[in-house]
Amino acid sequence: MRILILVVSFLILGLNTQPVSANNPIITNVPNDVNNYIMTTGVANYVPVMIMTGAEMKKEEGQKFGEFQVVIYGAAVKQFADKEEGQKLVNMAKEAGVTIVLCEFALKHLGIERESLPEGLEYVHNAFKYNLNMKTKGFIVLSV
């Protein structure tokens, strides 16, 4: 009975606070005419699936679709050091309307030079800071 009273009390108190969207990290308060997305990962195997997700979102949303970036950090950047395999991912992304962005901090940490990577990639100094900055610009950011 005490638990029921506590649950009801929390529900009542919760109804008098901020709306749910104010606490939801996915929903932004920045109005957009288009939806812009960032999916970020440090897991190499996730990149092709993220690219496919971007293609599906573009198809579903039509004109409401804006940008879709896959931001890659950590050891996952190593997959682009194999220029041939990396170029396949870049081409797949380009066809899907997705931009692949690599973390320069991770590249430097792993000793990978930009010149050794395939063409068509974009770069940011720090993937985590970039994601936070883009969130303030209205991007929907999902880290996996």
N, C-alpha and C positions, 0 to 999 in steps of 0.2 A: 504494500500500500504506500509506503514511504517513497519507493522508487517511482510509482505512478504520479505522486504529488510533485516530485522533483522534475519529472519529464514534462508535466503540464506547466509547471512554473517556468521552466526554460523555454518552452514553446511560446508562452504568453510574453515573456520578457523579450524573446527574439523577434516577435512581431512589432515591437515598438522601437527597434533599432534601425540601422541602415538597411536599404534594400539589398537583396542577395547579390546583385550585380556589383555592388561596391566591394564585396569581399571576394569575388570570383576573379582569379588572376587572368583568365582568358578574355573576359569582357573588358573592353576599354571604354573610357569616357570621351574618346576622340571621335567625332562623327566623320564617317567616310562615305564617299559615293561608291567606292570600290573596296573590296576586301584584299588586304595585303597580308601575306603569311611568311613566317620564318619557321622552319623546322630545323633543329640543331641536334647534332649527335657527335659522339666520340667513338661510335661503333661502326666500323667499315661496312659490315653486311647490311646495315639499315639504309644506306644511301640509295640503292636502286629502288627500294620500296618507297622511299620518300619522294623520289622523282616521279614514280607512278602515281603517288598520291596527288602531287601537283597537277599532273595531267588530268586526273579525274576531277579535281576541284575546278580546273579551267573549263572542262566540258560541262560540268553541272551549273556553274555560276554564270557562264557567258559574259555579258558586259559588266557584271558586278565583280568579275575577277580582275585583280590588279597584278601585284607582284607575288611570286612564290620563290623564296630563296631557301636553299639548303646550305646551312652553315656548318662546317665541319672543323672539329678541333681535336686535339690529342692525337693518339696513335692512328686514328682513322685517316689522317691526312697522308699517311704512308702509301695508301692504295694509289695515289696519283703519281708517286715516284716511278711506278711502272708506266711509262709514257703511253704505251699502246693500250693498256687496260684503262688507264685514266682518261684517255681520249674517247674511248667507248662511252664512258659515263658522261663526259662533257657533251658528246653528240646526242646521247639519249635525253639529257636535260634540255638541250637547246630545242630539240624536236617537241618536248613536252611544254615548253614555255617556262622552264625553271632555270634559275641562276644558281650555280654552285660557287660558294664563297668559302675560302680556306683561311684558317687562322694563322697569321704570320708568326705569332708567338710559338705555336706548335711546330711549324716548319723549322724555325730557328733552333728550337730545343732538340729536334730530331736530326738536325744537320742537313736539311733538304733545301737546296737552292731553287729559287723560282724559275731560273733558266732551264732546269731539268724537268719541269712540269709541262703538261700539255697546254696548248693555247685554249683560250675561251673561259678560263677561270677568273674569278675575282678574289680580292684579298682584303682582309681587315687585320688590324694590328692585334686586337684582343677579341676573340669571339664572344666572350661573356659580356664585356662592356658594350660591344656592338648590339647584342640582343637587347640589353636593357635600354640603350638609346633608341632603338627602333620601336620598342614597346611604347615609349613616350610619344612616338610619331604615329601611333595608331596601328602598328603591325600586330597581328595575332601571333604570338610566339609560343611554340611548343618544343620542349626539350625532351629527347628520348635517348 
